[in-house]
Amino acid sequence: MVLPVMNLRVWLFLYQFIIIIVVVLLLKISSKDVYSAMEEASVNTTVIAAITIDKISDLEFGIAVQGDGPKQVIPGTTENAENASFLVSGEPYTGYHITLPHSVMMTTGQGMGVRQQIIVNNFASFPSGNGMLNGRGFQLLFVGATRSALLLNQTVGAYRGTFIVEVVYN
């Protein structure tokens, strides 16, 4: 039995068809490499000491007489009898930002009315704005401010108030 001889065109068509199928299969197999990739990365963190601030001394405006003008206490670069001082501690050689109040009020008695109130404002610090902890993780911080002028009829007595100094790592 003799098999029919195929026409050259049919062979060429089959040959091209097989080539196309092989190429499509190869592309489909290799397309996973083209459309996806993977890489590994690490997850890291470093924990440092928390920043803290401890009061050493209060801001003292001393004794004043009714009608006295405003009194300024400068922060200074060392502790003195008037400025407030704090110890900032945390991670050695780390910078931090200092936030001071805009103004606070000292009061006496019930604190009712201007005669029993004294404004303190213009807070300033040394270092000013930003500080840097030393190699042992410490820095002294000094704060000053201005007490407003006293009224001629300012209520006599001890005046008290509080203020907050905030330190935050840069």
C-alpha positions as CSV (number, residue, x, y, z in Angstrom):
1,M,0.0,0.0,0.0
2,V,1.3,3.3,-1.0
3,L,0.6,6.4,1.0
4,P,-0.5,9.4,-0.9
5,V,2.2,11.9,-1.4
6,M,1.4,15.2,0.2
7,N,1.6,18.4,-1.7
8,L,4.5,20.7,-0.8
9,R,2.0,23.4,0.2
10,V,0.4,21.2,2.8
11,W,3.9,20.2,4.2
12,L,4.8,23.9,4.4
13,F,1.5,24.7,6.1
14,L,2.0,21.9,8.7
15,Y,5.6,22.9,9.3
16,Q,4.6,26.6,10.0
17,F,1.7,25.5,12.2
18,I,4.0,23.3,14.3
19,I,6.5,26.2,14.6
20,I,3.8,28.6,15.8
21,I,2.5,26.1,18.4
22,V,6.0,25.6,19.7
23,V,6.7,29.3,19.9
24,V,3.4,29.9,21.7
25,L,4.1,27.2,24.2
26,L,7.6,28.5,24.9
27,L,6.2,32.0,25.4
28,K,3.6,30.7,27.7
29,I,6.1,28.8,29.8
30,S,8.6,31.7,30.0
31,S,6.0,34.4,30.5
32,K,6.0,33.6,34.3
33,D,9.6,34.8,34.4
34,V,8.7,38.0,32.4
35,Y,5.7,39.0,34.5
36,S,6.9,38.2,38.0
37,A,10.0,38.4,40.2
38,M,10.9,38.0,43.8
39,E,13.5,39.4,46.2
40,E,14.1,39.2,49.9
41,A,14.4,42.2,52.2
42,S,15.2,42.5,55.9
43,V,13.0,44.0,58.6
44,N,15.1,46.0,61.2
45,T,14.7,48.4,64.1
46,T,16.9,50.0,66.7
47,V,15.5,50.7,70.1
48,I,17.0,53.8,71.9
49,A,16.6,55.1,75.4
50,A,13.4,57.2,76.0
51,I,14.0,60.9,76.5
52,T,13.1,62.2,79.9
53,I,13.2,65.6,81.7
54,D,13.5,66.1,85.4
55,K,13.1,69.4,87.3
56,I,16.0,70.5,89.4
57,S,14.7,73.9,90.4
58,D,11.7,76.2,89.9
59,L,11.5,79.6,88.2
60,E,11.7,82.2,91.0
61,F,10.8,85.9,90.6
62,G,11.6,86.6,94.3
63,I,9.9,89.3,96.4
64,A,8.2,92.2,94.7
65,V,6.3,95.3,95.9
66,Q,2.8,96.4,94.7
67,G,3.3,98.6,91.6
68,D,6.7,97.1,90.7
69,G,7.5,96.9,86.9
70,P,8.0,93.7,85.0
71,K,10.9,91.4,86.0
72,Q,12.9,89.4,83.5
73,V,14.7,86.2,84.6
74,I,17.2,85.2,81.8
75,P,17.8,81.5,81.3
76,G,21.5,81.8,81.7
77,T,24.0,79.1,81.0
78,T,24.3,77.7,84.5
79,E,21.8,77.3,87.4
80,N,21.2,80.3,89.6
81,A,18.8,81.4,92.3
82,E,16.1,82.5,89.7
83,N,16.1,80.4,86.6
84,A,14.4,77.0,86.4
85,S,16.7,74.1,85.6
86,F,16.0,70.7,84.3
87,L,18.0,67.6,83.5
88,V,17.3,66.1,80.1
89,S,18.4,62.5,79.6
90,G,18.2,59.9,76.9
91,E,20.2,58.4,74.0
92,P,23.8,59.8,73.9
93,Y,24.6,62.2,71.1
94,T,21.0,62.6,70.1
95,G,19.3,65.9,69.4
96,Y,16.0,67.0,70.8
97,H,13.5,69.9,70.4
98,I,12.4,72.1,73.3
99,T,8.9,73.5,73.5
100,L,8.1,76.2,76.1
101,P,4.7,77.8,77.0
102,H,3.6,81.1,75.5
103,S,2.4,82.4,78.8
104,V,1.1,81.1,82.2
105,M,-0.7,82.7,85.1
106,M,0.3,82.9,88.7
107,T,-2.5,83.3,91.2
108,T,-3.0,83.9,94.9
109,G,-6.1,83.3,97.0
110,Q,-9.1,82.4,94.8
111,G,-7.2,83.7,91.7
112,M,-10.3,85.8,90.9
113,G,-9.8,89.0,89.0
114,V,-6.6,90.8,87.9
115,R,-5.7,91.8,91.4
116,Q,-5.1,88.1,92.2
117,Q,-3.4,87.2,88.9
118,I,0.1,87.8,87.5
119,I,1.0,86.9,83.9
120,V,4.3,85.2,83.1
121,N,5.4,85.2,79.4
122,N,8.3,85.5,77.1
123,F,9.7,82.1,78.1
124,A,13.3,81.4,76.9
125,S,15.7,78.5,77.4
126,F,19.3,77.6,77.1
127,P,19.9,75.8,74.9
128,S,17.3,77.6,72.8
129,G,15.0,75.6,70.5
130,N,17.1,72.5,70.2
131,G,19.5,70.7,72.5
132,M,22.0,67.8,72.1
133,L,22.6,65.1,74.7
134,N,26.2,64.5,75.6
135,G,28.2,61.3,75.4
136,R,26.6,60.1,78.7
137,G,23.1,61.0,77.4
138,F,22.5,64.1,79.6
139,Q,22.1,67.9,79.2
140,L,21.2,70.6,81.6
141,L,18.3,72.9,80.4
142,F,17.8,76.4,81.9
143,V,14.5,78.4,81.6
144,G,13.7,82.0,82.2
145,A,10.7,84.2,81.6
146,T,9.2,87.7,82.3
147,R,6.8,88.4,85.1
148,S,4.4,91.2,84.2
149,A,4.2,94.5,86.0
150,L,2.3,94.5,89.3
151,L,-0.8,96.6,89.9
152,L,-0.6,99.4,92.6
153,N,-3.4,97.5,94.4
154,Q,-2.1,93.9,93.6
155,T,-3.3,91.5,96.3
156,V,-0.6,90.8,98.8
157,G,0.4,87.1,99.1
158,A,2.3,84.2,97.7
159,Y,1.6,83.7,94.0
160,R,1.9,80.2,92.4
161,G,1.6,78.8,88.9
162,T,3.0,76.0,86.8
163,F,4.5,75.6,83.4
164,I,5.4,72.7,81.2
165,V,8.6,72.2,79.3
166,E,8.4,69.5,76.6
167,V,11.4,67.8,75.0
168,V,11.1,65.5,72.0
169,Y,13.8,63.8,69.9
170,N,14.5,65.4,66.6
